[in-house]
Each structure stands twice: as C-alpha cells, then as structure tokens.
Amino acid sequence: MKIAVCISHVPDTATKIKIGSDAKSIDPTDVTYILNPYDEFAIEEALKTKEKFGGEVVVISLGDDSNKESIRKALAMGADNGILLKDNGMRDSLSLSKALADEIKFQNADLVFMGKQSVDFDNSITGQLTAEILGYNCVSVVVKFDINENKIVAEREIEGGKEVIETSTPAIITCQKGLNEPRYASLKGIMAAKKKVIEEKNATSFDNKLEIVQMSKPLGKQAGKILGNDSTAVPELVRLLKEEAKVI
Amino acid sequence: MANKILVVLEQRYNVIKKISNEISKAGFELSQKLNCEVEAVINGGEISDLNKIGNYGIKKITLLKNSEFTKYSPSAFSKSLTEFINEINANIILFGNTSLGKDLAPRIAARLDAGIAVDVIKIETSENNIIATRPIYAGKALVDIKINSEKKVFTIRPNVFNPGEPTENNSEIIVKGISSPDFSTKVVEVKKAEGKLDVAEASIIVSGGRGMKEAANFKLVEDLAEVLGAAVGASRAVVDAGWRPHAEQVGQTGKTVSPNLYIALGISGAIQHLAGMRSSKCIVAINKDADAPIFQIADYGIAGDVFEVVPALIAELKSNKFKKMPSFRRWHL
C-alpha cells in the first residue's frame, strides 16, 4: 500500500507573532520553524500502518527550500521518500489542496494522513478539501484509527465525546493529539535520512479565492488586580465576579 | 448575481443545537446589511423542536430529511447540502465552527469550488462583499479576509454572536425527503464522555496546571468546577504527564476556548496556553508565583497557594447565594 503524509513547516508554537510591514503577513525575523506538531501524529500513524501491512510511506510538503528540514525529520522517523512541491507564494487552503491532490493522484496513494490542522493559520480544512477534490473518503480529527483490508474504522473527537466512523479507502485521515505517541528519530534514522534524496517538483498553480485584507494584533488585555496572596482575598474575588464581572 | 444567504443549522440526535440560534441571528443580520434573501437548512430525521430555532427573521427552513440523518454522515450531508445550495442558488453559506461544521463546511466549499473562511469572529460588509475576521496562530494575531469567488463559505465561532432568548418561531418549514443518500462515510456510534462538560462548549472553565503537583489533586479542580457548573480544563504539561486526557487540553495544540469565566489554577501561563484562552471574557488566576505570565492577562488574581485558596473559594461559593450559570452548552444526546 502506498501511504502519503502531507506535512507543513510552521512557526514554533512558542513564537511571539509580529506583524510584517506589509500588514498582510508575519515578520519572519527570529522565527524558528518546525514540523507542524499535529503532523507528527500523521507520520507516526502512517509508519504504524506500513509496519502492519507493508508498503511505502511518502512525505509531501508544499513550500520553499526551508520545508526540507521538516521533510528530513519525517524521513528520520522512518518515512521512505520525501517530495517538496516548490512554491514561494501565499496560497489559500483550496489552492493548496488542489496542488496536494495532484501529487497524491500522481503518487497513486490511496491512504493519506495529515495533521488535523497546521498551527499557523489553524484552518483545519485541508484534509477535507483535498479528499473532496480527489473524490476520496475522509475522516477528520481522528483519535483512533484501524484499517482492515480497505475498511476503515476511526474515532473522531467531537464536543463532549467521540464519533465512531466507518468508511473505506481511498481515504484521507486527519490526525489529532491522542491518536498515538510519535516516535523519536533514531540515530540510525537520522543518518539514513541524510542519504535520502528529497525529490523537488514545481507545485501546480491555482488561483487563490481568499484575499488577506490585513493582519493585526488582538487588543492587549490589561493586567488586572491581584487581590491578595492567601484565602483572605476569596470573599472579595467572589464579590467582584458577581458584581463587577457578572460572570457567576 | 444577487446575494442569497443560506444558514446551515445543526442538530444532534434530532435536538437543535444552540449554535443554530447564533448563526441564524448572524445570517439574518448579514442579510439586512447586504439587503438580500436568507434562508436556513438542516439535515435531520424527525426533528420535533424545529420551532425552537428562535424567530430571528429567517422565514424559510428546509429540513433535508432521512431517518439515518439523526447521526452525522460526512458524505450524505455534504452531497445533499451541495445539491440544495445549487438548487436554491445560495452564494453565501454559513456554518457553525463546531466539530460538525468544521468537518462539513470545507467539503461543501470543495464541491462548490468556493473560497472558505473558518472560525470567523466578526463579519462586516464592504462594497457588497464580506470582510471576515478570524484569529490565526491560536489567537496571537487576527486576519481580515475577503473571499473573491462567487460562492463563499464561512464557519462562525460559537459564543460570539449573542442570539438573545429565542422566541417562538413561525418560519415556514419545508420537508424534503432524501431517499438515496451516499453513506460511504458515516457515524455508526457516538461515545459520550460520561457526565462531562466539554471545554469547547462550556461557559465556565476551571483549568489546572503543573502547580496542582499531582494527578490526584485534580479533585480540587473538579470540586470547584462542580460548584460552578464548569468544565475541567488542563494545561499541556499535565496532559503530557498523563494526569488528564488530551480532550481537556487548552492551548495552541489543545483547544482554543472563549468562555465567560476562565479560572486558571496553578498555571504559570506559557505563551501556548495563553494563546488558547486569552479571549475568555473574564480570567481569574490563582498561582503562588506573583510574577507568572498568567497574571498579565488575568482580570483578577490571587498570588497564593492553590491548596489553601481553592478550598476557601469552594466554601465561599457554597455559602454564598449566587446564580449558578446554566450550562446550556452541555452536549445534547
């Protein structure tokens, strides 16, 4: 079975975001980029599935040369091949999904894992969009995954519980924290990854339908009052919550 | 082309969800601004309380009916909805940014080849177009977006549009049977987390962090949550330590929440945690370290020991007559 994993290269979650001078993107100065945290669950699930049923895991990432760092990490964890779809511009999720769909079709992958969202734009829609473009089935926000022949049983997280979903391949699964424990890259894996060639292709271009008008910082919250340093402050806290904030 | 708005309502097990009122209100207000038609649609089975969707000015609600639609089916819901959207020629489609809306909206957008903006917290109009504002980087920045395709799909963050008290609805309700749905992907079972209120839906959240010292001490967090009718949340550190399930995690790689009241116990306030809860309407922090970053965004703080302050807070709340907030965001089953 050919398994594809789509990954993104995103600012570290500890990054303080500064708006760039164009007011339409962030200022990349001093920003460290990492493999999107949710994509680690996707890579792990792909590797586990390959270990059970055999096959090949191919990692696909769309972006510029810096994305190779995250592709390399996935290769070090155990993925077989990496593909960089080269693209320097900004893309909306639909245009990104169309380019990913093209490559997934070219790779002839009928099982695809992605993180449930990337932690930059937080859209959480790329998996569903790509699946619809390809005519694949899709289960999003998955915390449990099982496949037998081509039948898939997955659990997705919903408000206050989980939905058990049945579907079949070809399918795209978007992965949520809790699905598995991503492995660390072994030294052997890291050495092997250095020798693997990351294939580079130009990403197919599509029109963006979304236009960024401007980016801004949310209004800063004023630090409030520290009412005391022990339980004698409790009655005042309760009074303020009732009378001033009116939240209880 | 003239605009036409379609609001996609939500039910679970045939019970209308509160988000339906919120997006009905949002959709109607938008229709006033754009001076265009608005109607609503819902996938479901025997929905007895369709009239509980408040009377916000939406005159027509279509029920896409199938006995199996009490549970979600991504394939069947998206197919029937897309057909309906094309049939009535709607070009602005609003969903709630819920687990269902987030799953369904992009499928519809792809089928319509439409631009999509999710998790919208503000909608404004400009030259007959819509400017939608949404948080990115887990709320560390905001972005204003315009969709330039003819059809436009939006998901609206819960708890942002206040629908007010719903009044009895006198909309025309049209039932449209869906006879041969595509069930290639469908929910076969729903597992409810027993007795728990989910952080994503709660109007009050009590969260614990590493300052709770060990898993067993979360009893204190749970007790305070119980008194307030609140959901229990957790910081990433305690989820990674295995003290709490990841479903409770609040923060950049957990859930982004905006309850009316967020109480942080023993949470120092890493940037990733602040990103996930900073839009809460009122924030209370109880933490020994007066220099902890959590105090920089808290409305009220007590720089004391949680093990001394929280029991006193529970006692004070119990002895004090206060209006327990209705947990109306409780999951319907």
Interface residues (C-beta under 8 A of the other chain):
Chain A: P11 T13 A14 T15 K16 I17 I19 I26 P37 Y38 D92 S93 L94 S97 V119 D120 F121 D122 N123 S124 I125 T126 Q128 L129 A131 E132 I133 N137 C138 V139 S140 V141 E155 R156 E157 I158 E159 G160 G161 K162 E163 V164 I165 E166 T167 S168 Q176 K177 G178 N208 K209 L210 E211 I212 V213 Q214 M215 S216 K217 P218 K221 A223 G224 K225 I226 L227 G228 N229 D230 S231 A233 V234 P235 L237 V238 L240 L241 K242 A245 V247 I248
Chain B: K71 Y72 P74 S75 S78 T98 S99 L100 K102 D103 A105 P106 R107 A109 A110 R111 D113 A114 G115 I116 A117 V118 D119 I131 P135 I136 Y137 A138 G139 K140 A141 L142 V143 D144 I145 K146 I147 N148 S149 S184 T185 K186 V187 V188 E189 V190 K191 K192 A193 K196 L197 D198 A200 E201 I204 L228 P245 H246 A247 Q249 Q252 T253 G254 T256 N260 L261 A270 I271 Q272 A275 R278 S279 K281 C282 I283 V284 A290 F295 Q296 I297 A298 D299 Y300 G301 I302 A303 G304 D305 E308 V309 P311 A312 L313 E316 L317 N320 F322 K323 K324 M325 R330 W331 L333
